[in-house]
Amino acid sequence: MSAPQPTSCHRYFTLFLIQGLIAFMLFAYHKFSYDDRSIVPAYTSSQPSNKSASNLIILLWTWPFGEVFPLNRCQKPFDNPQCFFTSDRKFYNIANAVVIHHRDVCTSNRQIPQIPRPEGQYWVWFNLESPSHSPNLHFMDKAINLTMSYRSDSDIFTPYGWIEPNEDGDHFAIPPKSQLVAWAVSNWNPHSRRVRFYGELKNHIQVDVYGYRHLPLARQDTLVVLSKYKFYLAFENSIHKDYITEKLWANALMSGSVPVVLGPPRENYERFIPADSFIHVDDFSSAKELASYLHKLDKNDTKYKQYFNWRTKFKPISKLGWFTQYCKACIALHRSPPYRSMPYLGAWYT
């Protein structure tokens, strides 16, 4: 006896189920692909693979000091090879590296990632502050694989600035000078070496002080205002190896003033800038002697201009922005650095 034939009702119902299933699958595929296009670069799967040879996934665990900026815009010479940067913690489990900005997590070890680390993932410790302003380094003991800081012995060297050969042949002209000595300072600690030195220096030479509780100076006007001064006091807030900040690179060199530096020893500065490009307070026995030398330079235009001779061959690079530093991490990570953990971060960062 032959099997009973399905009724037309059954046939239509079965057809309806198949069509509905196909429509649902197409809709789900389309929605998933569309929703992820804004955060996932051109990978072959719906999520980026951390095994990709050409793209590495770098997660910013926090925005540094809460400052948000455009990602995935590395420029030359940091634009090759490529990385995908994201601040979305949903990528944690597939990220090749997590960059942890120290000052955003240093108040509690609960602020660093608490979930298990994927195998082979680098934790990169990022810090541009000096050891004097970097509390609770022990939070990172045995957790950090790579260091990223202004220290030249970091795994990823991210200084506040540098000099490059002037291959374009740009002619540097000393800005017109109408004032003598300037200093811009926001962190006024009366017990710090720099404030105490200024207290002696001002007795022998006029110093115009800008910043908190002093003369107003809008950020957008900084270089224009400082360029009118012959000398700028590039005094660091603390003295540590390689700690040479925007006070030198931006406020002094980019404005076209001769920097008078107070920081690490002269030999440390000379690793990064020419010996005849700056004046170091340690070269003088007292603030009075330094003031006397500045007065002499003010009256001797030929000798003053000698502090700019290096500009015929080199040019300073500063005003980098946060993302330039992260782009350097991309370059370093593509070189497959050794995977190891630092047992005592604080013992190194002194």
RODO-2510 file (C-alpha; in nm, 4 decimals, decimal comma):
residues 350
     n   res          X          Y          Z
     1     m     0,0000     0,0000     0,0000
     2     s     0,1508     0,3412    -0,0974
     3     a     0,2161     0,6063     0,1658
     4     p    -0,0474     0,8790     0,2006
     5     q     0,0361     1,2012     0,0061
     6     p     0,0740     1,5227     0,2094
     7     t    -0,2095     1,7637     0,1851
     8     s    -0,1654     2,1038     0,0185
     9     c    -0,1932     2,2620     0,3630
    10     h     0,1041     2,0609     0,4854
    11     r     0,3058     2,1507     0,1744
    12     y     0,2407     2,5241     0,2183
    13     f     0,3245     2,5088     0,5866
    14     t     0,6570     2,3326     0,5226
    15     l     0,7451     2,5806     0,2463
    16     f     0,6604     2,8714     0,4777
    17     l     0,8933     2,7373     0,7497
    18     i     1,1845     2,6965     0,5065
    19     q     1,1393     3,0460     0,3652
    20     g     1,1154     3,1964     0,7124
    21     l     1,4335     3,0198     0,8233
    22     i     1,6249     3,1432     0,5195
    23     a     1,5016     3,5004     0,5682
    24     f     1,6019     3,4968     0,9363
    25     m     1,9533     3,3700     0,8533
    26     l     2,0041     3,6387     0,5878
    27     f     1,8810     3,9126     0,8227
    28     a     2,1025     3,7973     1,1081
    29     y     2,4072     3,7770     0,8808
    30     h     2,3409     4,1216     0,7366
    31     k     2,2874     4,2833     1,0777
    32     f     2,5965     4,1248     1,2329
    33     s     2,8169     4,2316     0,9437
    34     y     2,6782     4,5861     0,9357
    35     d     2,6972     4,6452     1,3119
    36     d     3,0624     4,5344     1,3257
    37     r     3,1868     4,7256     1,0254
    38     s     3,2363     5,0425     1,2285
    39     i     3,4696     4,8815     1,4804
    40     v     3,6340     4,5900     1,2999
    41     p     3,8841     4,6508     1,0184
    42     a     3,8964     4,4474     0,6983
    43     y     3,9460     4,0996     0,8364
    44     t     3,8271     3,7764     0,6776
    45     s     3,6040     3,6835     0,9690
    46     s     3,3429     3,8661     1,1741
    47     q     3,6005     3,9369     1,4446
    48     p     3,9680     4,0248     1,4027
    49     s     4,2071     3,7382     1,4589
    50     n     4,4972     3,7945     1,6927
    51     k     4,6999     3,5579     1,4773
    52     s     4,7004     3,7953     1,1798
    53     a     5,0458     3,8514     1,0314
    54     s     4,9673     4,1993     0,9059
    55     n     4,7399     4,3434     1,1737
    56     l     4,7804     4,3465     1,5483
    57     i     4,5004     4,4377     1,7867
    58     i     4,6040     4,6899     2,0525
    59     l     4,3580     4,7706     2,3298
    60     l     4,3792     5,1013     2,5144
    61     w     4,2667     4,9946     2,8594
    62     t     4,1924     5,3579     2,9415
    63     w     4,2142     5,6856     2,7550
    64     p     4,5232     5,8614     2,9020
    65     f     4,3973     6,1084     3,1612
    66     g     4,0552     6,0673     3,0019
    67     e     4,1630     6,2463     2,6830
    68     v     3,9831     6,0976     2,3826
    69     f     4,1464     6,1264     2,0397
    70     p     4,1061     5,9663     1,6935
    71     l     4,2458     5,6147     1,6594
    72     n     4,3878     5,4222     1,3627
    73     r     4,5473     5,7237     1,1987
    74     c     4,9192     5,6492     1,2301
    75     q     5,1257     5,8771     1,0089
    76     k     5,4755     5,8428     0,8726
    77     p     5,7118     5,7084     0,9879
    78     f     5,4838     5,5092     1,2218
    79     d     5,2189     5,4007     0,9694
    80     n     5,3763     5,0724     0,8617
    81     p     5,3202     4,8006     0,9733
    82     q     4,9531     4,8285     1,0606
    83     c     4,7702     4,7829     1,3875
    84     f     4,4054     4,8062     1,4853
    85     f     4,3644     5,0260     1,7926
    86     t     4,0509     5,0175     2,0029
    87     s     3,9297     5,1302     2,3434
    88     d     3,6465     4,8745     2,3417
    89     r     3,7173     4,6227     2,6178
    90     k     3,5082     4,3624     2,4359
    91     f     3,8248     4,3023     2,2333
    92     y     4,0245     4,2065     2,5419
    93     n     4,0181     3,8320     2,4781
    94     i     4,1578     3,8651     2,1254
    95     a     4,3893     4,1636     2,1713
    96     n     4,7589     4,1079     2,1064
    97     a     4,8456     4,3796     2,3564
    98     v     4,6786     4,5894     2,6248
    99     v     4,8313     4,9318     2,6913
   100     i     4,7819     5,0356     3,0538
   101     h     4,8367     5,4038     3,1309
   102     h     4,9746     5,4089     3,4832
   103     r     4,8238     5,7298     3,6149
   104     d     4,4729     5,6087     3,5268
   105     v     4,5004     5,2855     3,7276
   106     c     4,7452     5,3664     4,0080
   107     t     4,4884     5,4367     4,2794
   108     s     4,3736     5,0736     4,3023
   109     n     4,4930     4,7421     4,1626
   110     r     4,1273     4,6712     4,0878
   111     q     4,1587     4,9151     3,7977
   112     i     4,3849     4,6886     3,5939
   113     p     4,2290     4,3928     3,4057
   114     q     4,0835     4,1412     3,6489
   115     i     3,9868     3,8641     3,4060
   116     p     4,2377     3,5962     3,2990
   117     r     4,4904     3,7075     3,0416
   118     p     4,4788     3,5316     2,7023
   119     e     4,7898     3,3287     2,6233
   120     g     5,0679     3,5396     2,4727
   121     q     4,8969     3,8758     2,5289
   122     y     5,1354     4,1587     2,6136
   123     w     5,0546     4,4016     2,8904
   124     v     5,2287     4,7299     2,8070
   125     w     5,2921     4,9745     3,0912
   126     f     5,2692     5,3316     2,9599
   127     n     5,3846     5,6292     3,1658
   128     l     5,5266     5,9724     3,0830
   129     e     5,5330     6,0950     3,4432
   130     s     5,8501     6,0872     3,6512
   131     p     5,8967     5,8330     3,9340
   132     s     5,8263     6,1154     4,1803
   133     h     5,4742     6,1377     4,0385
   134     s     5,4104     5,7661     3,9742
   135     p     5,2618     5,6119     4,2912
   136     n     5,1894     5,2457     4,3596
   137     l     5,4223     5,0921     4,1042
   138     h     5,3991     4,7639     4,2957
   139     f     5,0489     4,7187     4,1517
   140     m     5,2244     4,6138     3,8308
   141     d     5,4772     4,3700     3,9770
   142     k     5,4931     4,0479     3,7718
   143     a     5,2115     4,1740     3,5469
   144     i     5,3944     4,3887     3,2909
   145     n     5,5575     4,2448     2,9793
   146     l     5,6758     4,5648     2,8108
   147     t     5,7551     4,9158     2,9329
   148     m     5,6656     5,2279     2,7358
   149     s     5,7964     5,5595     2,8668
   150     y     6,0304     5,8566     2,8212
   151     r     6,3144     5,6408     2,9547
   152     s     6,5544     5,5506     2,6750
   153     d     6,5956     5,2000     2,8187
   154     s     6,2218     5,1309     2,7899
   155     d     6,1084     4,8533     2,5599
   156     i     5,9135     5,1201     2,3708
   157     f     6,0877     5,4579     2,3851
   158     t     5,8331     5,7421     2,3833
   159     p     6,0154     6,0681     2,4592
   160     y     5,8555     6,4097     2,4783
   161     g     6,0472     6,5110     2,1677
   162     w     6,3591     6,4560     1,9608
   163     i     6,5682     6,6168     1,6895
   164     e     6,5872     6,5069     1,3287
   165     p     6,8260     6,5956     1,0454
   166     n     6,7067     6,9021     0,8590
   167     e     6,6964     6,7214     0,5253
   168     d     6,4465     6,9675     0,3784
   169     g     6,6964     7,2471     0,4123
   170     d     6,4482     7,4649     0,6000
   171     h     6,6096     7,7888     0,7058
   172     f     6,5548     7,8719     1,0715
   173     a     6,5229     8,2370     1,1593
   174     i     6,5581     8,3457     1,5202
   175     p     6,2310     8,5129     1,6218
   176     p     6,2546     8,8834     1,7090
   177     k     6,3389     8,9256     2,0770
   178     s     6,2036     9,2009     2,2999
   179     q     6,2155     9,0286     2,6418
   180     l     6,4833     8,8484     2,8405
   181     v     6,3776     8,5495     3,0544
   182     a     6,0451     8,3623     3,0790
   183     w     5,9161     8,0683     3,2783
   184     a     5,5763     7,8983     3,2512
   185     v     5,4871     7,6822     3,5513
   186     s     5,1660     7,5217     3,6745
   187     n     5,2849     7,2977     3,9579
   188     w     5,4158     7,5485     4,2109
   189     n     5,5856     7,3636     4,4940
   190     p     5,7760     7,6113     4,7130
   191     h     5,9976     7,3301     4,8455
   192     s     6,1049     7,2022     4,5025
   193     r     6,4540     7,2674     4,3745
   194     r     6,3294     7,4639     4,0747
   195     v     6,1198     7,7083     4,2781
   196     r     6,3994     7,7599     4,5271
   197     f     6,6475     7,8206     4,2446
   198     y     6,4081     8,0683     4,0838
   199     g     6,3798     8,2454     4,4203
   200     e     6,7550     8,3118     4,4067
   201     l     6,7699     8,3870     4,0350
   202     k     6,5027     8,6559     4,0378
   203     n     6,7194     8,8646     4,2718
   204     h     6,9714     8,9104     3,9909
   205     i     6,7696     8,9103     3,6696
   206     q     6,4130     8,9859     3,5610
   207     v     6,2087     8,6681     3,5070
   208     d     5,8524     8,6845     3,3743
   209     v     5,6600     8,3933     3,5251
   210     y     5,3451     8,2620     3,3553
   211     g     5,0913     8,0123     3,4832
   212     y     4,9022     7,9389     3,8020
   213     r     4,9015     8,2468     4,0320
   214     h     5,1224     8,4304     3,7839
   215     l     5,0845     8,6005     3,4460
   216     p     4,8050     8,4520     3,2329
   217     l     4,9054     8,2524     2,9253
   218     a     4,6513     8,0889     2,6963
   219     r     4,7643     7,7544     2,5565
   220     q     4,7138     7,8639     2,1969
   221     d     4,9340     8,1689     2,2567
   222     t     5,2208     7,9919     2,4326
   223     l     5,4720     7,9700     2,1480
   224     v     5,4015     8,3201     2,0219
   225     v     5,4494     8,4737     2,3654
   226     l     5,7584     8,2707     2,4591
   227     s     5,9253     8,3339     2,1226
   228     k     5,9738     8,6983     2,2252
   229     y     6,2109     8,5934     2,5058
   230     k     6,5815     8,5258     2,4608
   231     f     6,5845     8,2594     2,7323
   232     y     6,3348     8,0128     2,8712
   233     l     6,3674     7,8346     3,2056
   234     a     6,3070     7,4688     3,1185
   235     f     6,2984     7,3606     3,4833
   236     e     6,1708     7,0054     3,5449
   237     n     5,9439     6,9331     3,8421
   238     s     6,1686     6,6453     3,9524
   239     i     6,5146     6,5180     3,8669
   240     h     6,5351     6,1741     3,7076
   241     k     6,7258     5,9980     3,4321
   242     d     6,5989     6,0984     3,0835
   243     y     6,3147     6,3035     3,2317
   244     i     6,3296     6,5872     2,9778
   245     t     5,9816     6,7091     2,9009
   246     e     5,7847     6,9532     2,6880
   247     k     5,9426     7,2317     2,8936
   248     l     6,2506     7,1863     2,6775
   249     w     6,1063     7,0463     2,3557
   250     a     5,7968     7,2625     2,3141
   251     n     5,8246     7,5704     2,5334
   252     a     6,1903     7,6430     2,4572
   253     l     6,3039     7,4809     2,1320
   254     m     5,9789     7,5093     1,9379
   255     s     5,9382     7,8729     2,0419
   256     g     6,2913     7,9628     1,9364
   257     s     6,4239     8,0542     2,2808
   258     v     6,7491     7,9323     2,4318
   259     p     6,6638     7,6785     2,7050
   260     v     6,8125     7,7194     3,0506
   261     v     6,7658     7,3696     3,1895
   262     l     6,7335     7,2303     3,5389
   263     g     6,6948     6,8538     3,5368
   264     p     6,9228     6,5532     3,4968
   265     p     7,2975     6,6146     3,4448
   266     r     7,4303     6,7867     3,1336
   267     e     7,5573     6,4539     3,0005
   268     n     7,2018     6,3225     2,9975
   269     y     7,0771     6,6185     2,7923
   270     e     7,3642     6,5789     2,5474
   271     r     7,2401     6,2325     2,4582
   272     f     6,9404     6,3972     2,2929
   273     i     7,0362     6,7523     2,1923
   274     p     7,3630     6,9263     2,0908
   275     a     7,5862     7,0499     2,3715
   276     d     7,5783     7,4062     2,2365
   277     s     7,1985     7,4255     2,2149
   278     f     7,1255     7,4850     2,5845
   279     i     7,2511     7,6315     2,9110
   280     h     7,2592     7,4076     3,2198
   281     v     7,2245     7,5564     3,5690
   282     d     7,4817     7,3052     3,6986
   283     d     7,7499     7,4780     3,4903
   284     f     7,7383     7,7699     3,7331
   285     s     7,8327     7,7922     4,0972
   286     s     7,5265     7,9984     4,1869
   287     a     7,2105     8,1571     4,0511
   288     k     7,3936     8,4923     4,0613
   289     e     7,6676     8,3593     3,8320
   290     l     7,4069     8,2229     3,5890
   291     a     7,2261     8,5574     3,5836
   292     s     7,5554     8,7341     3,5088
   293     y     7,6172     8,5014     3,2133
   294     l     7,2668     8,5631     3,0731
   295     h     7,3212     8,9380     3,0975
   296     k     7,6472     8,9023     2,9027
   297     l     7,4743     8,7032     2,6275
   298     d     7,2021     8,9651     2,6116
   299     k     7,4676     9,2269     2,5262
   300     n     7,6635     9,0041     2,2856
   301     d     7,4423     8,9236     1,9887
   302     t     7,7088     8,7167     1,8107
   303     k     7,7644     8,4873     2,1072
   304     y     7,3905     8,4560     2,1707
   305     k     7,3254     8,3436     1,8132
   306     q     7,5796     8,0631     1,8513
   307     y     7,3159     7,8738     2,0510
   308     f     7,1222     7,8368     1,7262
   309     n     7,4046     7,7107     1,5018
   310     w     7,2766     7,3537     1,5337
   311     r     6,9547     7,4556     1,3602
   312     t     7,1293     7,4501     1,0224
   313     k     7,1587     7,0710     1,0465
   314     f     6,8799     6,9636     1,2803
   315     k     6,5235     7,0504     1,3696
   316     p     6,3251     6,9738     1,6883
   317     i     6,0156     6,7525     1,6847
   318     s     5,7544     6,8103     1,9546
   319     k     5,3789     6,8526     2,0080
   320     l     5,3386     6,4843     1,9311
   321     g     4,9941     6,4054     2,0646
   322     w     4,9004     6,0871     2,2456
   323     f     4,8395     5,8775     1,9380
   324     t     5,1948     5,9157     1,8085
   325     q     5,3115     5,7342     2,1211
   326     y     5,0655     5,4490     2,0656
   327     c     5,1750     5,4206     1,7020
   328     k     5,5273     5,3577     1,8302
   329     a     5,3884     5,0646     2,0267
   330     c     5,2539     4,9199     1,7020
   331     i     5,6011     4,9269     1,5442
   332     a     5,7599     4,7661     1,8502
   333     l     5,5011     4,4893     1,8812
   334     h     5,5413     4,3896     1,5177
   335     r     5,9038     4,3114     1,5980
   336     s     5,7852     4,0275     1,8254
   337     p     5,9657     4,1369     2,1437
   338     p     6,0595     3,8690     2,3982
   339     y     5,7727     3,7692     2,6229
   340     r     5,8725     3,8123     2,9868
   341     s     5,7329     3,9641     3,3032
   342     m     5,8955     4,2336     3,5137
   343     p     5,9009     4,1162     3,8750
   344     y     5,9618     4,4623     4,0248
   345     l     5,8680     4,7577     3,8091
   346     g     5,9474     5,0126     4,0789
   347     a     6,3044     4,8877     4,1191
   348     w     6,3670     4,9691     3,7512
   349     y     6,1688     5,2923     3,7341
   350     t     6,3665     5,5101     3,9732
***
